[in-house]
């Protein structure tokens, strides 16, 4: 593609201006946390859990030279940095983690040699800071199963010794809640009882240690979405607020997250995932459009967070050279998205003001990927644009080449729905009116069902019903806080079976996977325990969220067209077209409709000069509309500068 000299000059001038403004903005925002969407690199997409100190520091050095000038300031070690990389160890294995005498996880000394002698990540953090970067780590919910089974004492940081309350020395078995093990890593971690002084002391000792190591960023996993643990999030947020060291607080994953669910935690954190894991498939990219629209509509982009702002997080950018989810191997393959799909992902992430955490192997960073993640227009939009939202008033028609191929059109509708007839279970905040709709139905022979009768979409559909029975509770040794779960129910698809409904998925799911309640062998597991409330809500004991059943029409939104708009800080207007269709599509927008969506802009009665970012093409003045053919799964990004006629 031929690029004009003018476009090249504009590109480099824009890059210089962005770098200067970025430096000034970061200095001004030193006090407020996450003033802009956090930006950096995370090891998961390229190394899964197997990264070593050598690989990490080599990557950090490259990032400091190539990506830090573009705002990528965090380098984050993702999960299982404490797991020994030996035969038999994998993501949900048991018995391979390194813990200290207080049951706290510490780096595997074979992979992280500078951690020997009780140093933890101190030396790694020092080297990262010397490069001008900030250091982050991934942690799981609560406490490790290994620490609970070892029954380690709890550290009281105020005394430096074991935690004692009422003359009793407390241990890990006293605070670990076995029936609230992480649903997708059941052998690894469980919730901590934050209602006890010992449980709070344990969590406080963890985060105090992270601050002593020099950590600047914590990604807390298996505490949000279907795995919601509001008690842990709330207490950790309080601890981080009181620490002398500023630490950004991030939540993961975001399976089934809605704005109503996120309202519980946005003020406690700095970024929070709103989807399942994002990998390099078109289905994962396309699945982000609906939920991103919903959070923008709810005005939750850049809301009030922990000592600063909070940002809906669309997950890492799986671009460049990658590994596979759950793999024991490092980077070994190229990204599965084509260039159009990669541009779509980067454009959506930027205009939705998501944190930008690159996931590819920076040691093998190709020029195409590098130019994509450092595009100055996208980075400008990501940090400094406002009024970011989906824009529904677009028209489209198929770009056809032969007379036999008839065009189609879509007018003022972003996305057609393909449907299948099924009940779709979900979870939501129990205060949400959409959670109300459950009741008991009595059958013959003293059998009872719990049924959802609301919003079935078709009066001829049978209610969605589950058989109920008391949950499996036996001795106090088998379940923590037995009294807390008295009266809870197990829900079964059929009477006489031994398979119970669980709320959260038993494995990590990706963004494109439609999560629904499913069944597994009944056991003493809070994920399978439910309580029917007098107001018609059905609460899950694992997450504290309530079950809903969506309309019988299950939406599969992977085709159609979308558009987003935003305004720039100097009056420019950004318009992004996204073609989710399998074929080339002509997309159009009227300037008058843009003016209605962005009333504070100078679009009314204006003529606009505009440039398309990906082609680098400058267009003639537009007075009425903008139109362009967009490739399958591709995007077009316009920058409009308008003046009154």
N, C-alpha and C positions, 0 to 999 in steps of 0.2 A: 504494500500500500504506500502510495506516495504522500509524504507529509510536507506541507508548505514551510518555508523558512520562517514565516510569521508565527506559525503554530509552535515551532521549536523554540523560538525566542520567548514566546508567551509561557511555554512550559518551564523553561529554566528560570525566568523571572518569577514565576509563581512559586517554584520550589524554593528560591532564595527568600522570598517574602514570607512563605509559610514557615521556614526554619527559624527566621528571626522572631516572628510573632509567637511561634510555639515556645521558644525559649523564654520570652517575656511572660507569656501566660502561665507557664509552669512555675516560674519564680513567684508570681503574684498569688498563685493558688497553693503555696507551700503550707499555709495554715489550715485551710479547708481541705478535707479529704475528698478525693474523687471529684474535684470540680469539673473534670471532663471525663468522658468514658475511659476507663483504664486501658492501657495499651501495652502489649509485651509479647512474650513467647512462653509457651508451655510445652513440656516434654512429652505429653501423653500421645499425641497423634503420630509421633515419629519413633518413640521408644517404648510405649506402653509403660510397664513398671520397671524395666530393666536398666535404665540409664545409670551410668557410673559417674564418679566425681570427675574423672578425666574428660569424658564426653561432655558433661555439663559445663565445665569451665572452658573447654574449647569452644563450645557453642556460645557461651556468654561473651567471650572475647570477640567473636565475629559479630554478634549482635551489637556490642558497644561501638564497633566501627561502622557497621552498615545500616543498622536499624534504629539505634538510639537517636541519630539526628532527625528521624522522622517520628519521634515520640514513643517508640517502643522501649519503655524503660524498665519493665518488670521481666525477670526471668524466674520461672516457676518450676520446681521439681514436682511432678505429679506423683500419683500414689505409690505406696509400698516401697518407699525408700529405706524402710527398716527390714525388708524381707531379704533373707539370704538367697542368693541365686545359686541354688544347688538342685540336683535331681529330685523331683517330687514337688518342688515349689511351683505354684501357679497362682492365679488371681484369687481363688477362694480356697487355697490350701490352709491347713492348720499346723502350727508347731514350728514354723520357720522364721518367726519374727524375733527381732532383737529388742528386749525390754530392759530397763534398769531396775534397781531394787525397789522402786516405787511403782512399778507397773507401767511406766511411761515408755513410749516407743522411742528408740534412738537409731541413728543411721547404721545400716549394715557396714561394719568396718572393712569388709572385703571389697565392697564397691565404693565406700567413702573412707579411704584410709586416714584422712585428716581428723576423723571423728574419734579415733582411738584415744584412750585416756580420759574419757568423759567430756571431750570437746564438742560433741554434737556437730552442729553446722557452723560453729563459730568461724573457723578458718575459711570455709567456703563463702560465707556471707562477707567476710572481710575482703576477699578477692573480688567478689561481685561488686561491692561498694567502691573498690579502688578503680573499677572500670566505669564508674559513673552510673551504674545500674542499681536496681532495687531487687531484693531477694525474696522469693515466695516459696511456700511449701503447700502440699496437699495433705489434708488429714481426714480421717473418717469420723463417724459419729461416736460419741461416748468413749468407751473403753474397750480394749481388745479382749477377745475370748481367752487368749493365752494368759493375760494378766489375771483375769478372774479365776481361771482354773489353777493358776499358781498361787492365788490368794495373797497377793503382795500387799504390804501395808500402804497406807495413804500418806503422802507427804503433807505436812502442815508447814507452809512456807513462812509462817510467822514465828515458828520455833526451830525450823530446820530438822525436826524429828517427826515421828509418827503422829498421825492425827488421833487425838484422844478427846472423847466427849462423854461426860457423866461417868468418868473412871474407866471407860471401855476403849480399847484400841481398835479402831475400825480398819477393815481390810477391803480388798477389791470385791470379794463375794457379797459384802454388805451393800455395795452401791450399784453393781451391774444388774441390769434387768434382762434376764435371759430370754424371756418371752417377747422382748422388743429388740431382737437381733435385727441387724440390717437385712431387709428382705432379699437383696440380691448378693449379699456376702455373709450368709448366715454363720459360716465357720469363723468369721473374722472379727466382727464388732457388734456391740450392743449398746443400748442407751444407758446413761448414768442417771440415777435417781437424784435429781437436782433439788428435791424437797428435803434431803438430808444434808447436814453440815459437812459430812464426809464426802458426799457426791460433789458438792460445790467446791470443797477444798481440792479434790482431784482435778477438776477442770481448771481451777485457778492455777494449780501447780503446772499444768500443761502450758498454758498461754504465757505464764511468767517465764517459763523456760524458753519458749519460742522468742520472746523479746530479748532474753539474755543471749540467745544465739545470734541475734541481729536480723530476725525475720521482719520483712516489711509488708507481707501479703500472705493471707491464709485463705485457702480454698477448702471450705468445710463440706464434705460429701456425705450423702445419705442422711440428710437432715431436712430436705425440702421436697416440694412436689408430693408425690405419693408417699414419700418417706418422712413427711413433715414431723419435726420435733421442736415445737415452739418453745418448750421449756429450756432446752439446751441452747437454742439460738439466742433467747432472751438473756440467759445468764452469761454466755460467752460475750455477747455485745456489751454487757455491763463491765466485764473484766477488761475488755479491750479499751473501753472508755477511760478506765482508771489507770492504765499502764502509762509509763513515762514515754514509751516508744510508740509512735503512730503505726498502726498495722491496719491495712485495708482488709475488710471482711467480705468474703465471697461465698455464696451458697450454690450447691449443686446436688443432684441434677434437677431438672425442672419438669419431669414427666407429669402431664395433666395440669400444669399450673395455669391458673386463670387470674385476672386482675383481682377478683374478690378474694382468692386464696392468698395472693401476694400482699394484700393490704395489711395482713397480720404482721409482716416482717420487714417491709421496705424501710421503715424508719430505724431499724436495728442493724442494717448492713449497708454495704457500698455497691454491691452488684449481686444479681441473683438470676440463675438460669431459668428460662421460661419454656424450655423444650427438653426432650430426651437428648442423648448424645448425638451430635452431628458428625456424620462421616461423609466421605466423598462419593455420594450417590445423588442423582438428580431428585429422587424421592425425598431425601433428607432436606435438600435445599428448598424444594417446593413446599414442604410442610411448615416452613417458618412464616409464610405470608399471613395466614389467618391470625395466629397468636400475636404476631408483631403488630398487626393492625389493631387488635383489641387493646393492647397496652398503650398504643399511641392515642387511641380514642379515649381511654381512661385517664389521659394526662399523667402517666406514670414515668415518662422518660425524663430522667434527671430530677426525680423527686427528692424530698428531704430524706437523708440517710444518716448513717452513723457519723456524727461530727462532720457532716458534709452532705454529699449527694449520694443517690443510689440509682443504678442503671439496670434495666432489663437486659439480660445477657443471652445472646443467641448461640453461644458456645464458640469453641475455637475454630479457626480457619484451617481445614484439612487440605492444604495446598502444598505443592512441591513433592518432596520425597517422604514417604510415610511407612508406617507399620500397619498391623491389623488389630482390631479390638480384641483384647484378651490374650494377645500374643506374648510369647516369651522371647521373641526376636526383636531386634532393632529395625531401623528403616531399611526396606528392601524392595519398594515398589513405587511407581509414579502415581500421582493423583488420578482417580478414575473419572473426574469431571473434565469435559472438553473446555476449550477456552471461553466459549460463550457462557457456559454454565458457571465457570469460575468468576467471570465478570459480573454475572447476575448475583452471585453470592456476595462478592465484595461490595457491590453497589447497594444491595439491600442492607447489609450489616452497617454500612456507613451512613446511609440516609435515615436509618432507624436509630442511629446513635448508640449502637451496641458497643460494648467493650470489644476491642480488636486484639485477640490473642492468637498470634500465628502459631500453627502446630507443626509445620514441616521441618525437616532436617536442614538447619541453616548451613551446615558444612557442605551441603550439595544444593545450594540455592541457585536455581537457574535464572537467567535474565528475565524471562517472561513472568515468572512468579514474583521476582523482586520488583519489577516495574508495576505489577498489579497492586502489591501490598504497600507500595510507597507512592502511589499516584497522588500528586499534591491536591487535586480537586477533591478526590474522595476523602482525604485526610482533613482538608478544610471543612467539608460538609460534616464529617464525623464530630469534630470538636466545636465548630463555631456557628453552625446553622441553627435555625429555630423554626417553630411552627411545623415540625416534621409530622407528616401524617399520610395515610393512604388517600388517594384521590380517585373517586369512583367514576367521574364523568369523562370517560374516554370512549372512543369508538374504534372498531377494528374490523378488518376484512382480510380474508385469506389472500395471500399473494400467489396468483396462479399463472402458469406459463403457457397452457394450451387452451384452445377453445372448448375442448371437451371437459375441462376441469372448472366446475362452476364455483364462483366465490361464495363465501358465507360472510355474514356480518354479525357483530355483537355491539349493541348500542347501549351505552350508559349502564353497563353491568360488567363488573370486573371478572367474575368467575362463574361459569355454569357448574352445576352440581350433578355428578353421577351418583346414583343412590342404589342401595341394596336394602332389602327389608330385613331388619334385625334390631334387636334391642342392644343398646350400647351403654354399658355402665361407666360411670365416672365418679370423681370425688370433687367436693367443693367445700368451701367454708360453711360451717353449720349455720351461720347467721344469714346465709343466702336463702332467700325465699324459694329458690329453685330446688332446694334440698327437701322441701316439705312435700310429701306425697305417699308415705308408707303407712300401711295399716295391717292389722291382723285379720286373717280369714280362718274361721274354724271349720274343720272338715270332720268327716266321720271318724269313729274310733279314736277320739281325743287327739287327732292330728291337727296341727295348726301351721298355717303358712303366713309369711310376711310378703305383702304384695305392693307393687307400685302401680297406681291407677291414674297417675297424672300425666298429661301431655303425651299420650301414646300415638298421637298423630292420625289415628284412624279409629272410628268408633267400633269397627268390626274386629279390631285386634283384641286378643285375650290379654288380661292383665299379666304383668311380669311378676311371677311368684317364686318364692323359695321356701323350702321346708325348714322349720326351725327346731332346734333342740338345745338343751343346756350345754354350755361349753365344758370341755374336759378339764376339771380341776380335781386334784387328789391331795397329796400331802404338801405341807409347807416347803419341803425340801425341793419339790419339783417345780415350784413356781414362786416368784418373788411377789410380795404384797398380795397374797391370795385373796384377801378381803376386797381389794380393789376390783377384782374381776368376777366376784360373785354376781350372779344375775345376768351375766353376759351370755350371748347366744352364738351358736354355730349355725350357719345357713347352708343348706344342701340343695342340690338341683333336683334330687329324687329321694323320696322316703326309702330308707333301708340301705342307702349307699353310705360310704365312709369317706366321701370327698367333699370338702368344705370350701366355701367361697373365701378367697383371700383378696385383699384390697390392692396392695402394692405388688408389682410384678416380681417374680422370683428370680429374674435376671435383669441385667441392664438392657434397656430398650433404646433404640435409636429414634430420632425425631420422626421418621416416616411411619413407624409402627403405631397403629391405632391401638391404644391401651384400653383394655376392658377387663372387668373382673373375671377371674377364672378360678378353677377349682384344683385343689391338691389334697393329699391325704390329711384327714383331720388330726390335729395335735394341739398341744397347749402352746399356742402362738397368738400373740396379740393381733397379728395381721389377719387372723381368722375369727377374731372375737368382735361381736357387734352388739349394740344396745339400741333398742327401739324406744324413742322418746315420746312423751305425751303429745308433743306438737307435730308428730308425723315425720320426724327426721330419724335417720338410721346412722348411728355414729360408729366408726371403726376405732378400736382401742389402740391400734398401732400408731396412727397418725393424728387421731382426734378429728379427722375430716368426716364429712357425711356423704353417703352414697346418693347418686342420682341415676335415673335411667333416661337417656335421651330419646328423642322421637324415633319412631321405627325406621325413619329414613336416615341411613348412615351416609354422611357426606364424604366423598372421596375427591378432594380438591387438588387435582394435580394437572389440570388444564385450564386454559383461559388466558386472560390478559389482566395485568395489574399496573397501577401507576402510583408513585409517591411524589409528593411535593414538599418543598421547604424554602425558606427565605435565608439569604446570606446576610452577613453583618454589614455589607456596604450597599444593600438594596437589591442585589441580584436575586433571581428566582431560579431554583433548581427543580427540574422535572425529570423523573425517571420512568421510563417505560419498561415493563417486563413481559416477555412473551413466554408463557408456560405451555403453549401449544406445541404439538409435534411438527408443525410446519411453519414456514416463513409467514409472517403476519404483518399487514400494514396497520399501524396504530396512529390515531389522530387525537388532538385535543384542541378545544377552542380557547382562545385567549380570554374571552368573556367568562368562561367557566372557571378558569384559573383565578380571575379577579374575584369571583364570588368566594372561592375557597380561601384566598389570601387577601382579605379586604384591606389589610394595612399596607399592602404592596402598592406600587405605582403602575398597576396593570390596566386600570380603567382608562379606556380611551387612548391606549398607548400603542405605539409600534415598537417592536422588540427586535434587536439584533441578537442572534443566538448562535451558540457553538455546541456541537455534539462531541463529547469528551472522547469516546472510544475511537472514532474515526479521525478526530482532530479537525473536522471540517467546519468552516465558518459558513453560515447560511445567510441568505438575503433577509431583508427586513420582513418580519411577520406582523400582520395587522389583525388577522382573523383567526388563524389556526396554525398548528404545527403538525406535520405528518411525516412518517418515516416507516420504511419496511424494516422489521426487526426479525432477526434469524431465530429459528427454533431454540427455545430455552435461553435466549439471549436478552440483552438489555440495550437501551439507548439512554444516554444521560445528557440532558441539555442544561446549559447555563444561559439564562436570559438576562439581558440588560435592556430595560425598557425606558422610554421617554414619552411624555404626553404629546399627543398629536398637535 
